[in-house]
Amino acid sequence: MKDNNNFMERLWRVTDLDNNNYIRCKECGCITGIKLQIGSQAQHPIVVTCGKCGNSMKGKASIDHANAGFKFEFENAEVVDAASADYTVECSGEFPTKKSCEVTDADKMISSPLDSVKNCMKSEQYYEQFAQTIAQLKETESKWSKYRKIFELSQSNSPELISEIQKEFKGPHFQCRNRHETIRAVHMVELLGFYTSIRKDILQNMQFSNDILKLNSSQMKDFIGYLNSHDGYHLDELQSVIYRIYDEFMEIYQNLIPALSLQYCKEDAFDFEEDGTTASTLDSVKQFYIDVYEALGTLLIIPVGFNNIKYRADYNSMSPVDDKVSSMDDFIGQDKAARFNFCLDSEIYTGFLDAKVNAKLRKALENKDYEYDTLKQMITYGDEDGLKKSTEYLLEMEDEAMCMFQAILGISEYMYRMNEAILIFGM
């Protein structure tokens, strides 16, 4: 984005909509007053929970930055003129917000979401980085149909791939004079689309991924052969899993932006009992959470295999986490929850992923064995005995979803290095 200096100060400001921005719940007729934090996005989802009946009033906020204007549209609520409201809520497409409360408790919203987050950021540098991240994700969204077509052509080994790449990109990284350069060009699309925004650490430490090419080449060859001999684990099948998750993420990424902001803030900066999100509902992100968990559980075989080569000199020699799992065949035979026991922080290729997983929550969501309180934004789900006593807030769940997606980006980098090894060493 041009002239990013003071980006957030120029585009993010609080607007108090006390007098003429109210919505009426179509379920119970209750009136809610909205305080909108105008943000850098021209349009974003908005979800307001009715304080009386708990109805999730879903819609979108459209912002005209040039003229300092905005409007709301809701599916199950109507914008009305009103003299007063029963409840009030602050809304933001970028930041956590205080949850809906009665008008008499509105003093909880003394500061704006922007001011609250500014005070929670790890440093001013992180504040600017978050602004850049949103701009970069928006750029990816604007070009996603073109990026997706390149990925699809790459998967099908289409002769149109090179012309499609060069139609969209110029420069030395996109010459595509041979197979190696073409693979690199496709990977550059991932880099531009995702790494530059939400996995900058990969770009900041390229030596880490380059070192994959220094792993024992004989073992790497055997490991690739093993993957390509097992249905569901061929390299092209694993790559398809990654591209499917990319596409799903781009459909719902705006719902996750307030959760993403948590990564730029100090640990425990927010109280999830008081702070929530107005960019999503459980229903809007639930399927992505399930799918990204499943995808990561499948792709985890790659960093686990790398760890086995690095630490035990044999891709087929497992870390002694479980005495029932001593080989890759045993690992594949485990369910996803058991596989995550091998996602060790102490071993470099899994530790780098920095994944957050909650197997019990994922199982509960899949089996519909949970309850959701829309006002508290709290999920209650069963433990191993089927008792509903574990809880997690929506923002916490979304943070986990973002971290799992970012872990998949790390594995995609591993995949690229494996494909490089095939070409360099003639595997």
C-alpha positions, 0 to 999 in steps of 0.5 A: 500500500502506498504511503503507509506512514501513520496508516492506522491513524489515518484510516482507523478512528472511532465513531460514536453512533449514539443518535441515529444508528440503531438496529431492531432484532427481527426475533424479539424487537429489541433495539441495540445501539451500535458504536462502530470502529471505522477501520481500514477495510472498505467492507467487512462482516458485522455480527451484533448479538441481541442482548435480549434473545441472543439472536445473532444479527448478521450483516456487513458494514460498508465504509466510504473512506473518501467521504467519511461515510458508512452504512449497515446491512443486516439479514435478520435485523433492520436499521431504524430511527430510534430515540434510545436503545435497550442494549449497546455494542461496539463493533469492529472489523479489525479488533476485539470489542467489548461484548453487548451490554445493557445501556446502563452498563455502557461505561464499560466502553469508555475507550474505543477498540482501537485505543484498547488494542493500541495499549495492548500491542507488544510495541509500536512496530507490531501496531504498524505490522498489523496494519500492513497485514490487513492491507496485504490480505486485502491485496491477496483477496483482490487477486485470489481468482488469478492466484487460484487459477495458477495453483489449479494449472500447476496441479494439473501440469497444464501447458497453460501454466507458464503463460498464466504466470507470466500474464500476471507476474514479471521479473527474474523470479517468474521466467519459468525457463525450466521446471525448477524455475516454474516450481519456484514461480508457483511458490512465489505466488504463495509467498506473495499471497500469504507469507508476506502477510501472516508468516513473515518469519519464513521470509526472515529466516530463509536459512531455516528452510534452505537447511532442509536440502542439507538433510540426508539425501538418501533418507529424503529420497526414501521418505518421498518414495514412501509418501508417493506409495501411500494413497492420500500422501502422494506429494501432489495429493498433499499439495491439493490439501494445502490449496483447498485450505487456501481457498477456504481461508480466503472465503472467511479470512475477514471473520478471523481478523480480530483473532489475528490481531491477538498475535500482535498483542501482549500475552493475556492482554484481553479478558475473553469473558468481557472481550469478543468479536463482532466479525463472526459467529461460531457458524461462520468459522466452525467448518474452517476450524474442523477442516484446517485441523483435519488438513494439518493432521494429514500434512503433519507427516512431513515435519514428523518425517523431517524430524525423524531424519534429523534426530534419528537418521531414519525417516521411519524412526519415530520419537518415543512419544508413544510405545505403540507408534514406532514407524511411519505405518504406525503413525498413519494408522493413528487418528489425527488427535494421536498424531498431534502428540508428535507435534513436538516443540522440542524438535525443530520441524514441528516446533517451527509450526507453532501450532495450537490444537484442541482435539476435544473441541474439534471432535465436539464440533464435528459431532455437534456435541456442544452448546453455544452461548451467543451472548457470552460467545462461549462454547461448552463441550464434552470431555472424554466422559461425555460431560459438558464441562470444558469451555472455550470462547469464540476468539480463542477458537479463532486464534487456534484456527489462525495458528493451524492455518499458519502451521500449514503455511510452514508445511507448504514451505517444507513441500516446496523444499522437497520438490526442489530436492527432487529436481536437484538430486534427481529423486 
